Amino acid sequence: MDSVFLIKSLIILGIFALSLGIAAYETYFERVIAAFIQDRVGPDRAGPFGLLQPLADAGKLFFKEDFIPTLADKWLFILGPSLAMLTALMTSAVIPFGDSILYDGHEILVQGIEVNIGILWVFGVVSLGVYGILIGGWASNNKYSLYGAIRAASQNISYELAMGLSIIAVLMMSGSLSLRTIVEEQHGMNWNVFYQPLGFIIFLTCSFAECNRTPFDLPESENELVAGYHTEYGSMKLGLFLFSEYVNMFISSAVIATLFFGGFNYPGMDWVYSALTSKMGEVTGHNLATLVGTLVFFGKIAFFIFVYMWVRWTLPRFRYDQLMDLGWKGLIPLAVVNMIITAAAELSNQPLLVNWIGLGVFIALLYAGSALMKSKKTSV
């Protein structure tokens, strides 16, 4: 039993280390992708191909002067970045990164903790993350920081509503709040994105706002607010704020892959499992099949991290009124419509057909609305 406990502990520590390590190298790949898109040279000095650049950045932040502004609230000023980082890391605890490991007659899940309300855990912890930004902006006693904190709070409230409503449609199909159950029901290629294309689009859009990523990075828009909520921060306090953004991006990508793209499921997984178990035995084959599924899951995460970075260096920043209009007048009504379409699909026992018809109607209405707006502008 001690060895089983040790393996469970190693899995938890491994998930924690992977969250930190991947987030650190997201900063490197973001610079590489930005350089490629903008046709310039990216990081190439710190180590071969610039691979040591994240370590150089961390060293720079560690050795910078750690100061607290005179008029700032000292304890809240420290609590802000700590809370932002804590909530970012806690979210990964309930994500199933793989199937299970067989060891000494025990089945050990490749997951921090398995709770039957995993999706509520994710939303609850993510909702607390905005308090770190809000507290940090308020404690700085700086108008730019306060504006950034207020923006962060208002946009998170706006987009969490639409995100939650888009998730309800997935829950209606799966009938469970457990992330592992949701993944297991997407066995093979039976992914939710095929049944919830509109829900996926809504969730992906909201996740950009939740992570404060372009085109929704209004809380730290440097052209208006210097750096927004973290204007007064330096050293590793600033590092925690910036690092938590990349951890959130990793977690958001993992949640998208879990809810809509099958998690660790992939086409042909039953054939791979039978081939491995027949050649290497039940235990070894099962564990190798779990490893393959975990690698596939991380491949999906890497793809969505690339999408985040691709969008950042492609689209311009929204105005604040455009941001709020999209959330309240666009995404929330659309998510409610998607729930109604999903209910009709479940009652008709034709979820694939009805949901895609709903997406087609939405695209047609969107095209008609944009054409009407253009005609009005032309007549004026």
C-alpha positions as CSV (number, residue, x, y, z in Angstrom):
1,M,0.0,0.0,0.0
2,D,2.9,2.3,0.7
3,S,4.2,1.9,-2.8
4,V,0.7,2.6,-4.2
5,F,0.6,5.8,-2.1
6,L,4.0,6.8,-3.4
7,I,2.9,6.4,-7.1
8,K,-0.2,8.5,-6.4
9,S,2.0,11.1,-4.8
10,L,4.4,11.1,-7.8
11,I,1.4,11.5,-10.2
12,I,0.2,14.6,-8.2
13,L,3.8,16.0,-8.1
14,G,4.2,15.3,-11.8
15,I,1.0,17.1,-12.7
16,F,2.2,20.1,-10.6
17,A,5.6,20.1,-12.2
18,L,4.2,19.7,-15.7
19,S,1.9,22.7,-15.1
20,L,4.8,24.8,-14.1
21,G,7.2,23.5,-16.7
22,I,4.8,23.9,-19.6
23,A,3.8,27.3,-18.5
24,A,7.5,28.4,-18.3
25,Y,8.2,27.2,-21.9
26,E,4.9,28.8,-23.2
27,T,6.7,32.1,-22.8
28,Y,9.5,30.8,-25.1
29,F,7.2,29.4,-27.7
30,E,5.1,32.5,-27.7
31,R,8.1,34.6,-28.6
32,V,9.1,32.1,-31.3
33,I,5.6,32.1,-32.8
34,A,5.4,35.9,-32.6
35,A,8.8,36.2,-34.4
36,F,7.7,33.8,-37.1
37,I,4.4,35.6,-37.7
38,Q,6.1,39.0,-37.7
39,D,9.0,37.8,-39.9
40,R,11.8,38.6,-37.3
41,V,14.4,36.8,-35.2
42,G,13.1,35.4,-32.0
43,P,15.1,34.4,-28.8
44,D,18.4,32.9,-29.9
45,R,21.0,34.0,-27.4
46,A,20.2,32.2,-24.1
47,G,21.3,28.6,-24.9
48,P,20.9,26.7,-28.2
49,F,17.9,28.2,-30.2
50,G,17.2,30.3,-27.1
51,L,15.9,27.3,-25.1
52,L,17.3,28.7,-21.9
53,Q,15.4,32.0,-22.3
54,P,12.7,31.1,-19.7
55,L,15.4,30.3,-17.1
56,A,17.1,33.7,-17.9
57,D,13.7,35.5,-17.4
58,A,13.1,33.7,-14.1
59,G,16.6,34.6,-12.9
60,K,16.1,38.2,-13.9
61,L,12.9,38.5,-11.9
62,F,14.3,36.7,-8.9
63,F,17.2,39.1,-8.6
64,K,15.3,42.3,-9.3
65,E,14.5,44.7,-6.4
66,D,11.4,43.6,-4.5
67,F,9.6,46.8,-3.5
68,I,6.2,47.7,-2.1
69,P,4.9,51.2,-2.9
70,T,4.6,53.5,0.1
71,L,0.9,54.0,-0.1
72,A,0.0,50.5,-1.0
73,D,-1.7,48.0,1.4
74,K,1.2,45.8,2.2
75,W,-0.6,42.5,3.0
76,L,-3.1,42.8,0.2
77,F,-0.3,43.8,-2.2
78,I,1.4,40.5,-1.4
79,L,-1.8,38.4,-1.4
80,G,-2.9,39.5,-4.9
81,P,-0.2,37.7,-7.0
82,S,-0.1,34.8,-4.5
83,L,-3.9,34.2,-4.9
84,A,-3.7,34.4,-8.7
85,M,-1.0,31.8,-8.9
86,L,-2.6,29.5,-6.3
87,T,-6.0,29.3,-8.1
88,A,-4.2,28.8,-11.5
89,L,-2.4,25.7,-10.1
90,M,-5.4,24.3,-8.2
91,T,-7.5,23.9,-11.3
92,S,-5.2,21.2,-12.7
93,A,-6.0,18.8,-9.8
94,V,-9.2,17.4,-11.2
95,I,-8.3,17.2,-14.9
96,P,-7.9,13.5,-16.1
97,F,-4.5,13.5,-17.9
98,G,-4.8,9.8,-18.7
99,D,-6.7,6.6,-18.1
100,S,-5.2,4.6,-15.3
101,I,-2.1,2.7,-14.3
102,L,-2.2,-0.9,-13.1
103,Y,0.2,-1.6,-10.3
104,D,0.3,-4.4,-7.7
105,G,-3.4,-5.2,-8.2
106,H,-4.4,-1.6,-7.9
107,E,-5.8,0.8,-10.5
108,I,-4.3,4.2,-10.1
109,L,-5.9,7.1,-12.0
110,V,-3.6,9.5,-13.9
111,Q,-5.3,12.4,-12.2
112,G,-4.7,14.5,-9.1
113,I,-8.1,13.9,-7.5
114,E,-11.3,12.4,-8.9
115,V,-14.4,14.2,-7.7
116,N,-17.9,13.7,-9.1
117,I,-18.3,17.5,-9.5
118,G,-15.1,18.2,-11.3
119,I,-16.5,20.8,-13.7
120,L,-17.9,22.7,-10.7
121,W,-14.4,22.6,-9.1
122,V,-12.9,24.1,-12.2
123,F,-15.4,26.9,-12.4
124,G,-15.3,27.6,-8.7
125,V,-11.5,27.8,-8.6
126,V,-11.3,29.8,-11.9
127,S,-13.9,32.3,-10.5
128,L,-11.7,32.9,-7.5
129,G,-8.7,33.8,-9.7
130,V,-10.1,37.2,-10.5
131,Y,-9.9,38.1,-6.9
132,G,-6.1,38.0,-7.1
133,I,-6.2,40.6,-9.9
134,L,-8.9,42.6,-8.1
135,I,-7.0,42.6,-4.8
136,G,-3.7,43.4,-6.5
137,G,-5.1,46.3,-8.4
138,W,-6.9,47.7,-5.4
139,A,-3.9,47.3,-3.0
140,S,-1.6,49.2,-5.4
141,N,-3.4,52.5,-4.7
142,N,-2.9,53.4,-8.3
143,K,-5.6,54.6,-10.6
144,Y,-4.3,52.7,-13.6
145,S,-4.1,49.5,-11.5
146,L,-7.6,50.1,-10.2
147,Y,-9.0,50.6,-13.7
148,G,-7.4,47.3,-14.8
149,A,-8.8,45.4,-11.8
150,I,-12.3,46.7,-12.4
151,R,-12.0,45.7,-16.1
152,A,-10.8,42.3,-15.1
153,A,-13.7,41.7,-12.7
154,S,-16.4,43.0,-15.1
155,Q,-15.2,41.0,-18.1
156,N,-14.8,37.8,-16.0
157,I,-18.3,38.1,-14.7
158,S,-19.6,38.7,-18.3
159,Y,-17.8,35.9,-19.9
160,E,-18.2,33.3,-17.1
161,L,-22.0,33.5,-17.6
162,A,-21.7,32.6,-21.3
163,M,-19.1,30.0,-20.6
164,G,-21.2,28.3,-17.9
165,L,-24.2,28.2,-20.2
166,S,-22.2,26.6,-23.0
167,I,-21.0,24.0,-20.5
168,I,-24.6,23.2,-19.5
169,A,-25.3,21.9,-23.0
170,V,-22.4,19.5,-22.6
171,L,-23.7,18.4,-19.2
172,M,-27.1,17.8,-20.7
173,M,-25.5,15.3,-23.1
174,S,-23.2,13.5,-20.7
175,G,-25.5,13.6,-17.6
176,S,-22.6,14.0,-15.3
177,L,-20.5,16.7,-13.6
178,S,-17.4,14.4,-13.5
179,L,-14.7,15.3,-16.0
180,R,-13.6,11.7,-16.1
181,T,-17.1,10.5,-17.0
182,I,-17.4,13.2,-19.7
183,V,-14.1,12.0,-21.2
184,E,-15.0,8.3,-21.0
185,E,-18.3,9.0,-22.9
186,Q,-16.2,10.5,-25.8
187,H,-14.5,7.1,-26.4
188,G,-12.6,6.8,-29.6
189,M,-13.7,9.6,-32.0
190,N,-17.1,10.3,-30.3
191,W,-16.0,13.8,-29.4
192,N,-18.4,16.4,-28.1
193,V,-17.2,19.0,-30.6
194,F,-19.2,17.1,-33.3
195,Y,-22.4,17.4,-31.2
196,Q,-21.7,20.9,-29.8
197,P,-19.9,22.9,-32.5
198,L,-21.7,26.1,-31.4
199,G,-21.0,25.4,-27.7
200,F,-17.3,24.9,-28.5
201,I,-17.1,28.3,-30.4
202,I,-18.7,30.1,-27.4
203,F,-16.5,28.3,-24.9
204,L,-13.3,29.0,-26.8
205,T,-14.2,32.7,-27.2
206,C,-15.0,33.0,-23.5
207,S,-11.7,31.3,-22.5
208,F,-9.8,34.1,-24.3
209,A,-11.5,36.6,-22.0
210,E,-11.1,34.4,-18.9
211,C,-7.3,34.2,-19.5
212,N,-7.0,38.0,-20.3
213,R,-5.6,37.1,-23.7
214,T,-5.7,39.2,-26.9
215,P,-8.2,40.4,-28.2
216,F,-9.6,40.6,-24.7
217,D,-6.6,41.7,-22.7
218,L,-8.2,45.0,-21.6
219,P,-7.2,44.6,-17.9
220,E,-3.5,45.2,-18.8
221,S,-3.8,47.2,-22.1
222,E,-0.5,49.0,-22.1
223,N,-1.7,51.8,-24.5
224,E,-4.3,53.0,-22.0
225,L,-3.3,51.7,-18.5
226,V,0.5,51.3,-18.7
227,A,0.2,47.7,-17.5
228,G,-3.1,47.7,-15.8
229,Y,-3.6,45.8,-12.6
230,H,0.2,44.9,-12.2
231,T,1.6,48.4,-13.0
232,E,3.1,48.8,-9.5
233,Y,4.5,45.3,-9.3
234,G,8.1,44.2,-9.8
235,S,10.4,41.2,-9.2
236,M,8.7,37.9,-8.5
237,K,5.4,39.4,-7.6
238,L,5.1,40.6,-11.2
239,G,6.4,37.2,-12.2
240,L,3.6,35.4,-10.4
241,F,1.0,37.5,-12.2
242,L,2.5,36.9,-15.6
243,F,3.2,33.3,-14.9
244,S,-0.4,32.6,-13.7
245,E,-1.6,33.9,-17.1
246,Y,0.4,31.2,-18.8
247,V,-0.7,28.5,-16.3
248,N,-4.3,29.5,-17.0
249,M,-3.7,29.2,-20.7
250,F,-2.4,25.7,-20.2
251,I,-5.4,24.7,-18.0
252,S,-7.9,26.3,-20.3
253,S,-6.4,24.3,-23.2
254,A,-6.7,21.1,-21.1
255,V,-10.3,21.9,-20.2
256,I,-11.2,22.5,-23.9
257,A,-9.5,19.3,-24.9
258,T,-11.3,17.4,-22.1
259,L,-14.8,18.8,-22.7
260,F,-14.9,18.9,-26.5
261,F,-12.1,16.9,-28.0
262,G,-12.2,13.6,-26.0
263,G,-9.4,14.2,-23.5
264,F,-7.1,11.2,-23.7
265,N,-9.3,9.4,-26.3
266,Y,-8.2,9.2,-29.9
267,P,-9.2,7.3,-33.1
268,G,-8.1,3.6,-33.1
269,M,-7.4,3.5,-29.3
270,D,-9.1,0.1,-29.0
271,W,-6.9,-1.4,-31.7
272,V,-3.8,0.1,-30.0
273,Y,-4.9,-1.3,-26.6
274,S,-5.5,-4.8,-27.9
275,A,-2.2,-4.8,-29.9
276,L,-0.2,-3.7,-26.8
277,T,-1.9,-6.1,-24.4
278,S,-1.6,-9.1,-26.7
279,K,2.2,-8.5,-27.2
280,M,3.2,-7.3,-23.8
281,G,0.7,-8.7,-21.4
282,E,-2.3,-7.1,-19.7
283,V,-0.5,-4.9,-17.1
284,T,2.3,-3.6,-19.3
285,G,0.1,-3.2,-22.4
286,H,-2.5,-1.3,-20.4
287,N,0.1,1.0,-18.9
288,L,1.6,1.7,-22.3
289,A,-1.8,2.4,-23.8
290,T,-2.4,4.9,-21.0
291,L,0.9,6.5,-21.8
292,V,-0.1,6.9,-25.5
293,G,-3.4,8.4,-24.4
294,T,-1.7,10.9,-22.1
295,L,0.7,11.9,-24.9
296,V,-2.3,12.4,-27.3
297,F,-3.9,14.6,-24.6
298,F,-0.9,16.8,-24.3
299,G,-0.7,17.0,-28.1
300,K,-4.3,18.4,-28.1
301,I,-3.3,20.9,-25.3
302,A,-0.3,22.0,-27.3
303,F,-2.5,22.7,-30.3
304,F,-4.9,24.9,-28.4
305,I,-2.0,26.8,-26.7
306,F,-0.8,27.5,-30.3
307,V,-4.3,28.8,-31.2
308,Y,-4.1,31.2,-28.2
309,M,-0.7,32.5,-29.4
310,W,-1.8,32.6,-33.1
311,V,-4.8,34.7,-32.2
312,R,-2.8,37.0,-30.0
313,W,-0.4,38.0,-32.9
314,T,-3.2,38.1,-35.5
315,L,-6.2,40.1,-34.1
316,P,-6.2,43.6,-32.7
317,R,-7.5,44.4,-29.2
318,F,-11.2,45.1,-28.8
319,R,-12.5,48.4,-27.4
320,Y,-14.0,48.0,-23.9
321,D,-17.6,48.7,-25.1
322,Q,-17.2,46.1,-27.8
323,L,-15.9,43.6,-25.3
324,M,-19.0,44.0,-23.0
325,D,-21.4,44.1,-25.9
326,L,-20.1,40.8,-27.2
327,G,-20.4,39.2,-23.8
328,W,-23.8,40.4,-22.8
329,K,-25.6,40.9,-26.1
330,G,-23.9,38.3,-28.2
331,L,-22.5,35.3,-26.4
332,I,-25.0,34.9,-23.5
333,P,-28.1,34.9,-25.8
334,L,-26.3,32.6,-28.2
335,A,-25.5,30.2,-25.3
336,V,-29.1,30.1,-24.2
337,V,-30.2,29.3,-27.8
338,N,-27.6,26.6,-27.9
339,M,-29.1,25.1,-24.7
340,I,-32.5,25.1,-26.3
341,I,-31.1,23.4,-29.5
342,T,-29.4,20.8,-27.4
343,A,-32.6,20.0,-25.5
344,A,-34.4,19.6,-28.8
345,A,-31.6,17.4,-30.0
346,E,-31.7,15.2,-26.9
347,L,-35.5,14.8,-27.2
348,S,-35.4,14.0,-30.9
349,N,-32.5,11.4,-30.4
350,Q,-30.7,13.1,-33.3
351,P,-28.1,15.2,-31.5
352,L,-25.6,15.3,-34.4
353,L,-28.1,16.5,-37.0
354,V,-30.1,19.0,-34.9
355,N,-26.9,20.7,-33.5
356,W,-25.4,21.1,-36.9
357,I,-28.6,22.5,-38.3
358,G,-28.6,25.0,-35.4
359,L,-25.0,26.0,-36.2
360,G,-26.0,26.4,-39.9
361,V,-29.0,28.7,-38.9
362,F,-26.7,30.8,-36.7
363,I,-24.1,31.3,-39.5
364,A,-26.9,32.2,-41.9
365,L,-28.4,34.8,-39.4
366,L,-24.9,36.1,-38.8
367,Y,-24.2,36.6,-42.5
368,A,-27.6,38.2,-43.0
369,G,-27.1,40.6,-40.1
370,S,-23.6,41.7,-41.3
371,A,-25.0,42.2,-44.8
372,L,-27.8,44.3,-43.4
373,M,-25.4,46.4,-41.4
374,K,-23.2,47.0,-44.5
375,S,-26.2,48.1,-46.5
376,K,-27.3,50.6,-43.8
377,K,-23.8,52.1,-43.7
378,T,-23.7,52.3,-47.5
379,S,-27.1,54.1,-47.6
380,V,-25.9,56.6,-45.0
